[in-house]
Amino acid sequence: MKIGVIADAHGNLAALEAVRDAMTAAAPDLVVNLGDLVSGPFDPGASAELQMRAGYLTIAGNHERQLQDGSDGAFDVLARPLLTQEHWAWIESLPATLTLCDGDVFACHGSPAGGDLEYLLEDVTSGRATLDTDTAIRPRLKGIGSASLVLCGHTHTPRMVAVDGVLIVNPDSVGMPCYRDRGATPHVMEAGSPLARYAIVERRSTGWAAELHGVPYHYEIAARQAEAFGFPVFAHAARTGRILPG
């Protein structure tokens, strides 16, 4: 069993196309899409169409929930009028989690126990993401049943972490390599490059193997889209993988 894993496309069609094409060579048996599908300053409508038509096993992220809840977040406000009724019906149908491979794989956006906003693997109290301790991660895994592989997204941070015999894989963001969170614990997430990201996991006789991938794409397309929508910070992010200071 070989699974392609993507997360956090945030409406970046150019990055999605590059990842889709790169995964074709790996010939996965299925692809899991971990949410945050369209809310971003790039191409929400066309990226919704690609992801909806691709046949990926898709779950909702926090932005799918926020789209439906009427959030006034800038990316959700931007995306809403660019989605068709068919896109809306698809988004409204998405589950929050998936269990696959007879219970051996659990897929979520944030964490199994804490929902779509909780960071499963990261500690951001320093203002930057660091790998959290097993002690902190362990209770966030509650609810995975007998799974030996957990797929998560949300933090835009590539990780392969083992806790108590469970492999946890975060493929990083397909199309938004960095962001700044100004919430209760302000922090920055930065991939450091503009590459489009995905992962391949494969079940072998000795357990799950995982590969994290970054592929080049025409990021100038995404950067110019962000500029056209009035988001120069995310144009810089698309070009560099780094967030502007300030």
C-alpha positions in Angstrom: 0.0 0.0 0.0 1.4 3.4 -1.1 -0.3 6.6 -0.2 0.3 10.1 -1.5 -0.3 12.8 1.2 -1.0 16.5 0.7 -2.2 19.3 2.9 -2.8 23.0 3.1 -3.0 23.9 -0.6 -4.6 27.2 0.3 -5.8 27.7 -3.2 -2.4 27.6 -4.9 -3.3 26.0 -8.2 0.2 26.2 -9.7 1.7 24.4 -6.7 -1.1 21.8 -6.8 -0.5 21.0 -10.4 3.2 20.5 -9.8 2.6 18.2 -6.9 -0.1 16.2 -8.8 2.3 15.7 -11.7 5.2 14.7 -9.3 3.0 12.2 -7.5 2.1 10.5 -10.8 5.5 9.1 -11.1 5.3 7.5 -7.6 2.0 5.9 -8.6 0.3 5.8 -5.2 -2.7 3.6 -4.6 -4.5 6.6 -3.3 -4.0 10.2 -2.3 -5.1 11.7 1.0 -5.7 15.5 1.1 -5.7 16.8 4.7 -7.6 20.1 4.2 -7.3 23.9 4.1 -8.1 23.5 0.4 -8.9 26.9 -1.1 -8.6 29.8 1.4 -5.6 31.7 0.1 -4.7 34.7 -2.1 -4.0 32.6 -5.2 -6.7 30.8 -7.2 -9.4 29.5 -4.9 -11.9 28.5 -7.6 -9.6 26.6 -9.9 -7.8 24.9 -7.1 -11.2 23.8 -5.7 -12.0 22.3 -9.1 -8.7 20.4 -9.3 -8.9 19.0 -5.8 -12.6 18.1 -6.2 -12.1 16.3 -9.6 -8.8 14.5 -8.6 -10.5 11.8 -6.6 -8.4 12.3 -3.6 -9.7 11.2 -0.2 -10.2 14.6 1.3 -11.0 15.9 4.8 -11.9 19.4 6.0 -9.4 21.7 7.7 -10.1 24.6 9.9 -10.6 26.8 6.8 -13.3 24.6 5.4 -15.1 25.0 8.7 -14.5 28.7 8.7 -15.8 29.1 5.2 -19.0 27.6 6.3 -19.2 29.4 9.6 -18.9 32.8 8.1 -15.4 33.6 9.3 -14.2 37.1 8.5 -10.7 35.9 7.9 -9.3 37.6 4.9 -8.6 34.4 2.9 -12.0 32.9 3.7 -13.7 36.2 2.6 -11.7 36.2 -0.6 -12.5 32.6 -1.4 -16.3 32.5 -0.8 -17.5 34.4 -3.9 -15.1 32.5 -6.1 -16.6 29.1 -5.3 -19.4 27.5 -7.3 -22.4 25.8 -5.8 -20.8 22.4 -6.7 -17.6 23.4 -4.8 -19.7 24.4 -1.8 -21.6 21.1 -1.9 -18.3 19.2 -2.0 -16.8 21.2 0.9 -19.9 20.7 3.0 -19.7 17.0 2.5 -16.1 16.6 3.8 -15.5 14.7 7.0 -13.2 16.0 9.7 -11.1 12.8 9.9 -10.6 9.6 8.0 -9.7 6.1 9.1 -8.1 4.0 6.4 -6.4 0.6 5.8 -8.6 -1.3 8.2 -7.9 1.1 11.0 -4.1 1.2 10.5 -4.1 4.8 9.2 -5.7 7.9 10.9 -5.9 11.2 9.0 -6.7 14.5 10.5 -6.0 18.2 9.9 -4.8 19.4 13.3 -4.6 16.7 15.9 -6.8 13.6 16.6 -7.8 14.8 20.1 -7.8 18.5 19.8 -9.4 19.2 16.5 -8.5 21.2 13.4 -6.7 24.1 15.2 -4.4 22.1 17.5 -0.8 21.6 16.6 0.0 17.9 17.0 3.8 18.0 16.9 4.9 21.6 17.4 5.7 23.8 20.3 5.5 27.5 19.3 6.0 29.2 22.7 9.4 30.5 21.6 7.8 32.2 18.6 9.2 29.6 16.2 8.2 26.0 15.7 10.2 23.3 17.6 9.4 19.6 17.9 7.4 19.1 21.1 8.1 16.3 23.6 6.6 12.8 23.5 4.9 13.7 26.8 3.1 16.6 25.2 2.3 14.8 21.9 0.9 11.6 23.5 -2.4 13.0 24.7 -3.0 14.7 21.4 -3.1 11.2 19.8 -6.1 10.1 21.8 -8.8 8.8 19.4 -6.6 7.1 16.8 -7.7 3.6 17.8 -5.3 0.9 16.6 -3.6 3.1 14.0 0.1 2.8 13.5 0.3 5.8 11.1 -1.2 9.2 11.7 -1.3 11.8 8.9 -1.7 15.5 9.9 -1.3 19.0 8.5 -2.1 22.5 9.6 1.3 23.6 10.8 3.0 23.9 7.3 6.0 22.1 8.8 7.3 18.8 7.4 7.8 16.1 10.1 8.2 12.4 10.5 7.9 11.6 14.2 7.5 8.3 16.1 5.7 8.2 19.4 4.9 4.9 21.2 5.3 3.0 17.9 3.0 5.3 16.0 4.5 7.1 13.0 3.2 10.7 12.5 3.7 12.3 9.2 3.1 16.0 8.2 3.8 16.6 4.5 4.0 20.4 4.9 1.9 22.8 2.9 1.5 22.3 -0.9 1.3 25.9 -1.6 1.8 28.3 1.3 5.3 27.8 2.7 5.1 30.3 5.6 2.7 32.3 7.7 2.6 34.5 10.8 0.1 33.8 13.6 -0.7 36.8 15.7 -3.0 34.9 18.1 -2.6 34.1 21.8 0.8 32.7 21.2 2.3 34.7 18.4 4.6 32.7 16.1 6.0 32.3 12.7 6.1 29.2 10.5 8.6 29.1 7.7 9.6 26.4 5.3 12.5 28.5 4.0 12.0 27.6 0.3 9.2 28.1 -2.3 9.0 24.4 -3.1 5.6 22.7 -3.3 5.4 19.9 -0.8 3.9 16.5 -0.4 4.7 13.1 1.1 4.6 9.4 0.1 4.0 6.8 2.8 4.3 3.1 2.0 3.4 0.0 4.1 6.2 -2.5 4.1 6.6 -5.8 5.9 8.5 -4.0 8.7 6.1 -1.1 9.0 5.4 2.3 7.4 8.1 4.1 5.4 7.8 7.8 4.6 9.4 10.2 2.2 9.0 14.0 2.3 9.2 15.8 -1.0 9.6 19.3 -2.3 9.2 20.1 -6.0 9.9 23.3 -8.0 7.0 25.0 -9.7 6.2 28.3 -11.3 5.9 30.2 -8.0 5.9 33.5 -9.8 2.4 32.7 -10.9 1.3 32.4 -7.3 3.2 35.5 -6.2 1.6 37.6 -8.9 -1.8 36.3 -7.9 -1.2 37.3 -4.3 -0.1 40.7 -5.4 -3.2 41.2 -7.6 -5.4 40.3 -4.5 -3.5 42.8 -2.4 -1.4 40.4 -0.3 2.3 41.4 -0.9 3.4 39.5 2.2 2.2 36.3 0.7 3.7 37.2 -2.7 7.1 37.4 -0.9 6.2 34.1 0.9 5.5 32.3 -2.4 8.8 33.5 -3.9 11.1 32.8 -0.9 9.4 30.5 1.6 10.0 33.2 4.3 7.7 35.6 6.0 8.5 39.3 5.9 9.5 40.7 9.3 7.2 43.0 11.2 
